[in-house]
Amino acid sequence: MTSTVTTPPPTARPQGPTAEVELIVGGMTCASCAARVEKKLNRMDGVTATVNYATEKAKVSYPAGIEVADLIATVVKTGYTAEEPAPEPVRQGRADEEDGKDGADAPVDPELAGLRHRVLVSALLAAPVVLLAMVPSLQFDNWQWLSLTLAAPVVVWGGGPLHRAAWTNLRHGAATMDTLVSVGTLAALGWSLWALFLGDAGMPGMRHPFELTVSRTDGASTIYLEVAAGVTVFILLGRYLEARSKRRAGAALRALMELGAKDVAVLRGGKEARIPVDRLAVGDLFVVRPGEKIATDGTVVEGVSAVDASTLTGESVPVDVGPGDAVTGATVNAGGRLVVEAARIGADTRLARMARLVEEAQTGKAEVQRLADRISGIFVPVVLLIAVAVFGGWLLATGDAVAAFTAAVAVLIIACPCALGLATPTALMVGTGRGAQLGILIKGPEVLESTRRVDTVVLDKTGTVTTGRMTLQDVWTAGGVDERELLRLAGALEHASEHPVARAVAAGAEERVGELPAAERFENVPGRGVRGHVEGREVAVGRLFETVPQELARAVDAAEQAGRTAVVVGWDGVPRGVLAVADAVKETSAEAVRELRALGLTPVLLTGDNQVVAEAVAQAVGIDRVIAGVLPEDKVDVVRRLQDEGRVVAMVGDGVNDAAALAAADLGLAMGTGTDAAIEASDLTLVRGDLRVAADAIRLSRRTLATIKGNLVWAFGYNVAALPLAAAGLLNPMIAGAAMAFSSVFVVTNSLRLRTFT
């Protein structure tokens, strides 16, 4: 086949920017089909393509000078169909179908429905044929002609898609799984027709014993109608169960795409108007009533409520939001009325980016799958040669054409490498989809292989182990001073400041004593603190006092030893108390560290804070090794130094300053509450800011990889064990067909067990 573009010599290989496109490839029936399409696309100059049989998609990178139409033409010339996916975020038709199982309103998949109809009709026709052949006592006079009448439509009509695919591939000089099945079933039918019309098999009173192995018989009186019909039905049934399971495997991604709101109440000119969500623009104000989904990512401008993000993050506890707080599309308003300003729409929203990450991961290929694809690509031609050799060997050894034919047909049918091609992509589809449901986004299949080798996990302190925001931790008062009064006055003054410590004091005071009075004549003293007048008193907070009573000095020392920031509060020139502020450790961090240790990982705390603060946090969560005082640009060096020690490093972070270290680590995990830069640089994204999800992510990745390996062991082992048995004449072709179909169904069903991961 010639490419759709003229291939220049290697020295003229085009350089420059490349574009990417995703194509939906139709007509593939096995892994060797995917391998052929991938091979043809990759032969185009400058093109890099990955074709996934399970998702039926091709991800193609191509240079300037090549059009998408050229790529599609190449796929068509290879014998398959190709088209760009519809622009809508939710696919219609086949991609949404889940066999009608998950809701009465699910659209009907015509391809799956047609396959189901073909299976049912073929099974009804083939059942009497197989029964008559297997139970000689049921064989009446001229039973063989009834068998022919029933079997012929099964082989010709029921197996029609197999024969058409085999013929298409033959015209393109290729052989696939369909070739093996088509040749085997047509040969069995052809032999039977010869025996019935030209041999002795059509005589009244003919009886036909059924045996599981090859035996010497008279070829002229031997028919294989039960083999032709039975194998066709088993193959069709296997295809149907496989297709239905593949749609179930992608159900999590489709559910993710369906999460978004369909319409929204937008405020225009002070009035509400209901519009489709795709007409919403950045900057629009929209209303979210209790129980409604938030239409898109935005910022609350009016109202107070609690938002349930469980469908998106897996977090069951609603989060309180108010004016100025960011909210995410597809989450549910569980409380009061909110007015939200749209910040991101369409493909830029968090939901769309999550769906895109999951879809890209499902389209990619792990290294183990590439090996399986290479084997599948050469397996079918090799099997055809083996079948010819088996026929010739049996004929030379026994002189029995019937035995030779039976063994050769069994080889053709048992050897289909379908399970081999499904082993990796189905597990990857289910694993990544389940991860999305749990708030874990796996960027690509190669990530799974990294999780198995990781032995050290580096945890960035701020925003990962801690909350990332300062909070009021402790209050000490001098003798005779009321704690509530201290907090009222200090909180009122700090409320006028934007400093992180001041915000922590103000928020803590407001939470403990309620509404705060207003401050007057506020003054910020750079590097030392703030002062002003509150309710007629001159209040100061910070290092503004020349002398501090001994009891308060001890409180300052205690706070600093615990890694906290201490500020002295006083009024009218007299120190009255000490407030301790710190970046609080997340409640779940200690449990997360224990779970990471249980996975065989050594935790390391990494921070730019001083050693005292870092060690206090490490002690609180159970981490032994601390690397403190690290500048943002030096975090990469820490990761590389650990790698130089022979460690395989996972890095967990959330900030812009973590992005380079996340990229340098063997496995990068970004907290979804962090920055876009960190998320882009990571391999795994943890949608909610709970460090325990890091352990879940590694556990899920390892479980998915184990499932892939189990599938491959079964698929390889099945073919390796079954081929010699068939060649030795120890398998009836019909039993071989049933075993081959079971092999594919087993692999897909084994992958579906990942849906129960918790």
N, C-alpha and C positions, 0 to 999 in steps of 0.2 A: 504494500500500500504506500502511496506517496503522500507526503504531508500536504496540508493545505497552503503552506508557504514554502517558497524555495529555500532550501537549506544551504547557506553559504559555507565556505570552507571554515575550519576551526579558527583560523586567524581572524576571520571576519565576524566572529561571534559578537552580536550587539551588546553594547554596554549601556548603562544608564538606568533610569528609574523603571521599576516594574509595577504593574497593577495586579490586583487579585480579584478573582471572581469565584463564586460558588455555583456549580452546575448540578442540576438534578438529572441523574443518569437513569434511564429506563431500559428494561430488557435484560438486565443482569440476573442470572440465575444461580451463580455460584462464585466462589472466590477467584477461580481462574478467569472468569469474565472480567472482574474488577482488575485483575492483574494485566489483562490484555489492554483494557482501556487506558490504564495508567502508563503502560509501556508505550503505547502509541502517542499519547499526549507528551510524554517526556522526550520523545524523539524529535518533537518540534523544537526548533532552535531557540534557546533561551527560556523554554517553558519548564516549570517544575510543577508536577501534579501529584496529588495524593487522592486515590479513589477508595472510598470505604463501602464495602459491600452491604454492611448492615444498615447504614443510614442512606444508602443509595445516592451518595453525593460525591462530587469531585471538587476538591479545593485546588485551584489552579493559579499560579503566579506566572505572568507572561510579560514580555518586554514591549516597548513601543514598536510599532510596525506590525503587530499581530492584533487582530480584532477578536472579540468574543465569538463572532460568527465563524471565524476560522477554527476556533477550538471546538465549537459545536459540530462543524462540518467534519472534523477529524473523528469525533466520537461516532457520528452517523456512518462514516465510511468504514468504521470498525465493526458495524453491525448493530449498533445500539442507538437509543435516542438520547437527546440532551436538551435541556432548556434552563434558563435562569429562573430562580425561584421568584414567586410573586412578592411584590414589595411589602405587602401587609405583614405585620408582626406575627399574626396568627395564621398559619397555613390552613388552607381549606382543602376539603377532599381527603385524599389518602392520608396525609400526615396527621389529620385530626382524628381519624378513625381508630377506635379501639375495640373493633369487633362489636360495636353497639353495646358494649358491656358497661361503660361508665356513664350512663345517662341516656334517657330516651331521646334527647334532643341532639345527640351526636350525629353528625352527617354520615350518610352511608357511603362506604368505600366500594365503588363498583368493582374494582379489581378483586378485592377480598371476597365480595359477595359472589362474583362470577366463579372464583376458585372454589368456594364452598359448594356452589351448585354442581360444579363439575365433579367434585369429590363424591357428593351424595349419589348422583346418578351413576357414576362409575362403580361405586361400592355396591349399589343395589344390583347392578348387572353382573359384577364379578363374583359376588358371594356364591351363587349357585354353581358357577364354573369351578371355583376353588373347592367347594364342598363335594361335588361329584368326583373331582380328581383325587381328593384325599381320602374319600371313603368308598372303596370299590363296591361295597354292598349296595350302594345307591345307584350304581351304573346300570341303567336299563338299556334295552335295545335302541340304538341310534342316539344315545346320550351325547355322543361326541359332536353330532351336528347341532344339537341344542347349545352345547358349549361354544361352538364356533359362532352361532348366531348372537350369543350374548357377549362373547369375548371380543369380537371384531370391532363393535362400536367403542368399547372401552379403550382398546389399543389405538384406534384411528382417531376417534373424536376426543376421548378423555385425555389421551397422550398427545393430542394435536400441538399444544404449546411446546412440548418437549421436542417434537419432530421439527417444528418450524424453527425453533432456536438452533437445533443441530444443523439444519440445512443452511440457515443464515451464516453460522460460523464456518461451515464447510466452504461456502462461497468465498469467504475471506481467508481461507487457508488455515483455519484454527479448529481446535477440538476442545470442548468443555465437558462438564459433567453431563449436559444434555446429550452430547455425542455418545457417551457410554450407555446411558439409559435407552436412547433411541435405537442405537445399533442392537443392543441386547434384546429389547422387546420386539422390534421388527423382525429380527432374526428368528426369535422363538415363534412368532406368528407365521413367518414365511415357511419355516420347517414344518409347522403343523399343517399349513395349506398343502404343501407338497405331499405329506404323508396321507392326508385325507383324500385328495383328488387323484394322486398318482401312485400312492402306496396302498398298504392294506388297512390303514387306520380307519377308513370310512366304511368298512364292511359291518353289517349288522351283527350284533353280538360281541363286538370287540370290547375287551376289558383292559383297564390300564391301572396297574398298581402304583401307589405313591411311595416314594422313598426319599429320605433326607439326604442321601449321598448318591454318588454316581454309581451306576451298575451297568453291566453289559446287557443290551437289549437289541431287538431288531429295529433298526432305524426306520424302516418303512411303516412300522405300526406304532411308532412313538410320537405323541403330540405334546406340545408345550403350551397349550392354551391357558392353563392355570398360571403358568409362569408369566406369560405375556400380560394377562389381565391383572394378576395379583401384584406384580411388580409395579405396574402403572398406577394402581390404586395406592399402594404404599408410598410411592414417590409423591403422588399428588397430595396425599394426606400429610406427609412430612412437610411439603411446601406450604400447605395451608396453616398447619400448626406453627411452622417457623415464621410465616408472615404475620400471623396474629400475635405471636410472642414478641416479634420485633416492634410492633406498634405498642404493645404494653411496655416494652423496654424504654421507649421514648416518651412514655406518658408523663413522667415528672417534668420534662422540659416543656411539653405542651401545656401542662398545668401551670407552669411558671409564666408562660407567655399569656395565658388566659387571666392572670390575676388582676390586671389593670382594669380601672373603671371604663365603662363604655361611653358615658356622657357626663357632663359637668354643669353645675349652675354657676355661670360666670356673671360678674357684676359689670353692667354696661350702663353708664349714665345713672348710677344709683339704683338701677333695677336689675333683678335677676332674669337671666335668659338661659334656657337649657340648650346646650349645643353638644355635638359629638366631641369627644375628647381630642380627636386629631385636629380640630379647628382652634384649639387653645394656643395662645401665643405667650412667649416669655414676657413677664410684666403684667399679665392679666390677673385680676383679683377674682377668686372664685370661692363659693360658699360650700362648706362641708358640714352637713347636719349629723347628729348622733346616729351611729349605725351605718353611715355611708363610707365608701372608700374614698381616700384622698386621690384626686385625679392624676396629679403629677408631683414631682419634687418641687418644693417651694419653702417659703418662710411665712410663719404665722404673723399676721399683722393685727388681728383682733380676735379676742376670745381665749378662754382657758379650757383645756380638756385633757383627756388621757388617750393616747394612741396605741392601738393593738397592732404590733408588727409581727405577730406569730406566723402568719402565712409567708412572710418574706424572710425572717431571720430565725424562726424557730423559738424565739424568746417568748415565754408565756406571760410575763408580767407587763402590763401596759405602762407606757412611759408618759409622765406628765409633760405637757407642752403649754407654752404661753407666747405672747408677743415677742418676736425676735428669734424664736426657736425654729430650727430647720425640721421639716417633715418630709417623708418619702412617699412617693406615689405607690398605690396598691395596698398601703396600710389602712387600717380601719379606725375611724373616729369613734371612740368608745364612750365619750362624755358629752361635753357641751358643743354649741355651735362655734365653728371656726371660720375666719376669713383668711385665705392664704394667697400670697403672691407667687405666681408661677416662676420658678427659677430655671427649670430644665424641662424640655418637652421631647417627645418622640424618642429617637435613638440615643439621645444624651442622658435619659433618665437612668436612675440606678437599676430599676427593674430591667430595662432594655439591655444595659451593660451586663447584668447578671446572666440574662438569657443568652447574650452573645458569647460570653465566656464559656458557658456550658456547651453551647452548640459547637464552638471551635474545638473544645476538648473532645467531643464525640466524633468529630470529623477527622481528627488526627490519628496517628498510628504509633503504637509503642514499638520498640525494637523487636520484641518477640513476635508481634504481628507481621512485621516486614519479613521476618524469616519464614513464617507460615505462608505468606503470600508468594514468596519466591518458590517455595516447594509446590504450592497449588498450581502455579503457572506452568511447571514442567511435568506435573504428576499425570495429567490426563494422557498426553502423548505416550508417556512411558507405560501406562496401563494398557493402552491399545496394543503396543508392541508385546507386552507380557501376555495379553489374551491370545494374540496370534501364535506366540511361542507355545503357550499351553495347549492350544488346539493341535499344533503340529506335533508337540511332544507326546500327547496322548494318542494321536493317530499313529505315530511311529511305534509307540510302545505296545499298544493294544490292538491296533487295526480297527478299533470300534469308533466309527464316526459319531455315533450318538453320545457316547461317553465324552469324547473330545469336545463336542459341541456344548454339552451341558456344563463342563468345567470352564470352558471359555466364556460362556454367558454369565456364569456365577462370578468370574473374575471381573468382567465388565461392570456388573451391577454393584458388587460389594465395595468397589474401590473408589466410589465417588467421594471427592475430598470436601464435601459440603461442610461437615462439622469443623474441619480445619479452618475454613474461612470465617466461621461464625464465632470461634472460640474467644477471640479477643474483643471484637467490636461490640458484641452483645453485652459482655460483662462491663465494658467501658461505658456503654450507654446507661445501663442500670445504675452503676456505681456513681457516675457523675450526676445523674438525675436525682438519686437519693441524697447525694451531698447537697444539691441545691435546695432540697426540701429541709435539710437540717442547717442551712446557713453556711455551707461549705462549698466554695467554688474552686474546682480543680481545673487549672488552665490547660493542661495537655496530658496525653498518655505517658510521656516520658517522666512526668512528675511521680507517677506510681512507682517507677523503678528506683527513683531517688529516695523515697520514704523507707524502703527496705534497708538501705545502707546507712542511714543517718544514725550517729551515736552521740552527738552533742547538740544541745539546743541553746542558742544564745537569745536571751530575753532582754529587749530594750525595756528600761524601767518605766519611763514616763508614758502614760497612755496605754501601756501593755500590762505591766504588773500592777501599776497604780492607775488611779482614775485620770491622771493628766491635768487635774485642776486642784488648786489649793483649797483646803477646807479647815475650819476651826476645829482643833482637836482638844485642847485643854484650857482651863481658866484657873488662875491662882489670884487670890485677893489678899491684900494686907488686912491686918486685924481691924474688925469693925466696919469693913466696907461690904456693902450688899452686892452680890454677884450680878443680879439683874440690873442694878443701877450702873455698874461698871460696863456691862454689855450695851445698855441703852445709849450711854454717852459715847463710848468708843465706836459703836456701830453707826451712830448718827454722823459722826465726823468722817469715818472711813467711807460712808456711802457716797460722799462727794468726790472720792478718788477713783481712778481707773487702774491703779496698781493691782496686780494679782493678789498680793497679801491683803490689801485693803478690801478688795471684793470678797475675799474669803471671810474676813472679820465681819463685814456688813451682812453678808448672807447668813452666817452663823448666828449673829445677834438677832436678826429679824426672825429666824426660825425659832429661837429660844424665848424671846421676850415679846414678839409681835411687832406692831407698827413702831417705827422709829421717829423721833423728833427731827426737825430740820436744823442744819448747821449754818451758822453765819460767819462772815469774815474768814472763810476757809483759806488756808495758806499751805502750800506744799514746800517743804524744806528738802531740796534735792539730796538724796543719799542718807537722810536722817529720819524723815517721817513727816507728819502733818499736824497742823494745829488749827484751832478755830473756836468759835463760841457756840455752845449748845445750852439752851435754857438758862442763859445768864452766866454760865461757867466757862472759864477758859480751859479747854480740853486739849491735851497733847497725846499723840500716839507715836511711838517709835523710840529712837535713841536721842531724845531731846532733854533728858534729865542728867545733871552733872553727878548726882549721887543717888544710889538706889538702896533701900533698906536691905539688910542681910537676908531676910526671909525671901524677898523678891529676887535678890541676886542668885540665891540657891535655885529658885524656880527657873530662872533663865538658863543656868548651867544644866539643870536636869533636862530641859527642853532641847538644848543643843546637843547633849549627849545622846538623846533619842533621835537625832537627825531632824529636828523640827526648827522652824524659824520662830524666835521669840520676840515679841514687841511689848514694851512697857507702856501702860496706860496711866494717866494721871490728870488731875485738874487743879487749878489754882496753884500751880507750881509744886504740887506734892504727888509722888508716884503712888498709885492706889492698887495696881495689880499687873499681872502678866498674862498675855494671851499667846498660846502656841498654835502655829499654823503649819500644816504639812500637806504634801501631795498624798492623799490617803491611799492605802493599799486596797485594791478591789477585794471584796469579800470572797470571791471565788479563786483568787490567785494561789493560795496555799494548797487548796484541793487540786488545782490544775498542775502544780509542780509535782505533787504526789503521783498524779496520773502519768505525767511525762516520765518520771522515774520508773514507774511500773512498766513502761514500754521499753525500758533499757536505755534511756537517754540521760545524759549528764547535763543538768541545767547550769548555765553561766549567766550572771546578771551583768548587763552592760549599761553604763550611764555616764552622762557628763557631769553629774552631781559630785560633791565631795565624798571622800571615803566614809565619813561618819554617817551621812545620810544613806548612802548605798548599803552599808553593812546593816543598818537598822532595818531597812526594807528586806534585805536578803534573809536576815534572821527571822523576820515575821512570816516569811513564806517558805522557809526551809531550803534556801540555796546556800551552798558552801563556798562557791567560787565567785568572787566579785571583781569586776574590772571597772574602776571608777575614774572620774576626771578625764574622760575621753572626749576630744573635740569631734564634732559631727563628721568632718572629713577623715578622721582617723578610725572610724568604725569599720571601714573596709579593711584596714590593716590588721585590726583585731581578728576579723574573720579569717583572713589569709594566714595569720600567724597560727591560729588553731588548726587550719588545714595543713600547714607545714609540720605540725606536730603529729600528723597522721590521722587526724580526726575528720569525720564526715559531718559537716556542720549544717544545721538548720537554724535560720534566723527569724525571729518574730519581732515585728516592729510596726509602727503606724505613722511615722512622720516623714516629711520631705527629707530630713537628714538621715533617714534609715534606707532610702531607696537604693543607694549604691551598695550598701551592705547586703540588702535583700537580694540584689542581682548577683553579687559575688558569692553568696552562700550556695552550698549544694542544693539546699531546699529553702526557698523564701516563703514565709507566711506573713501576710499583711492583715492587720485588723481592719475590718470593713468600716469601722468608725474613723479611720485615719484618712490620710491625704490620697488624692488620685495618683500622685507620683509613686507612693509606696505600693499601692494596689497594682499599678502597671508593672512595677519591677518584680513583683512576687510570683511564685508558682501556685500558691494556694491563697485564697482570700477568705477570711473568716468574717462573715457578714455582720455578726453582732460582736460587740467588744468584750467578749468573755474568753479568757485565756483557756478555759476548759475545752473550748471548741478546737483548740490546736491539737490536743490529745485525740479528740474525736476524729479530726481530719487525718491525722497520721494513721489512726486505727482503721478508718474507712479505706484509705488508700492502700494499706497493706492487705486488707481483706479483699479488695478488688483485684489486686495483683495476684493474690493466692488463688482467687477464682479463675483468673485468666490462665494461670499455670495448670490448675486442675483440668480446665477445659482442654488445653493443648495436650496434656498427658493422655487424656481420654481419646482425643481425636487422632493423635499420632499412634497411640497404642492400638487403637481399633483397626486402623488401616494396616499397620505392621503385622498384627496377629491374624486379621481376616484374609488378607491376600494369599498367604501360603495355604490356608485351609481351603479356600476356593480353588486354587490351582491344583491341590491334591485331590480334588473331587469329593471333599467332605461336606460340601454345602449345596443344598438344593437352591437353584437360582431365586425361587420365590422367598425362601427364608433369608437369603442374602439381601433381597430388596427390603424386606421388613427390618432387618438389622441396620441397614444403611440409613433408612428413614428414622429409626429410633435414635441413632447416633446424633443426628442433628437436633432432634427434639430434646434429647438429654442435655446437650450443651446449652441450649437456650434456656431450658428450665433451670439448670444449675445457676446460670447467670441471674435469673429472676429472683433467686433467694436473697440477693443483695437488697431487695426492696424492703426486707424486714430488719435491716441494720438499724440499731438504736445507739 
